[in-house]
Amino acid sequence: MHEDLLGYLLGALEPHEMDRVAQWLRESPEARRELEQIERALRPLEEHYQPTESPPPDLVSRTLANLPPLPKPGECYTDPVSSPDDDRVSLPAMNNGVDPSRDSQYTWLDWLGGALATAILLALLLPSIAEGRFEARKSACQDQLRQFGTALTQYVSRDHQNRLPAVAKEGPEAFAGVYAIRLNDAGLLSDISGRWCASLGRPEAIEADRTQLDKLASVKDLHRASVDDLREIQQFAGGHYSYTLGIVDGQQFKSPKFESRSSFAVMSDAPTGRFSGVDIQPQNVGHSGLGINVLYEDGRVQFLSLSSLNQIPDHPWLNHRDEIEAGVNIDDASLAPSYRPPFADVRQR
């Protein structure tokens, strides 16, 4: 069963297998201890992972600047290593009287050839480097979402109704990012820095106080915080991700019940700025503005292009009324960035 626990932790099992292992974990303290041992063994790999750095934006200009300056018409440069005092064999005698200095001269044609060769080489390499950087960061983000998926599976296995973490209808806990806080309070987030996507930079608003990147408030902190502190917690607690806002079941607002649905989104990358309706600007989305990673209830993580979002029956960022609010029925997934309340007119303090 060791392999089953590893697959469960990585979200690599089929839905029915995830349910079977989750049931086993609920019933067996020994299985839970073994799962914790596996998590501890994998933690050093997560801590030492570093996403691929991008090439400097001025790589081409810096490379061209390092080429020798273009000589003026009629001028040439001789080999700077040569010296009149060098004790060398007389080359003119070896070359039938041909001036050997021609071999060490650097003309404008040489400069032009070198510049063209450099430009061609960079034109061939830079797309591959950029593609590799894009894939590395996208994969890193997907791995982080899978870890959240594992934490969610464990969370619902402990809940007597098998429900996902709840966003409150109003008050200090009425924001999407409370999702991450509830997981952390339950001891299920081994690394809270996983809230920050590798494709996006650190938020400027908290760049000066870097300690805020490494801590996460508790539910109790929400009720003790001042108005300004509470607003900051609500804005940044969820990091760079979107979380489910909940659903309306009949006349009641609830947290979605976990059913391992392959079409029900529970988390995704989030746009960095505000958005409305389906008019989402590419520059406000991670992964080079090409698309988003979405974590579904069955543990699957899928990359969706922005152009395909409007073709999905259940848009991950909008409910069935095209609103950034809680789902209008039990199968309507609606995700939002950390600061968003479940309903537009909700009081959040």
Order of alpha helices (4+ residues) and beta strands (2+ residues): alpha-alpha-alpha-alpha-alpha-alpha-alpha-alpha-alpha-beta-beta-beta-beta-beta-beta-beta
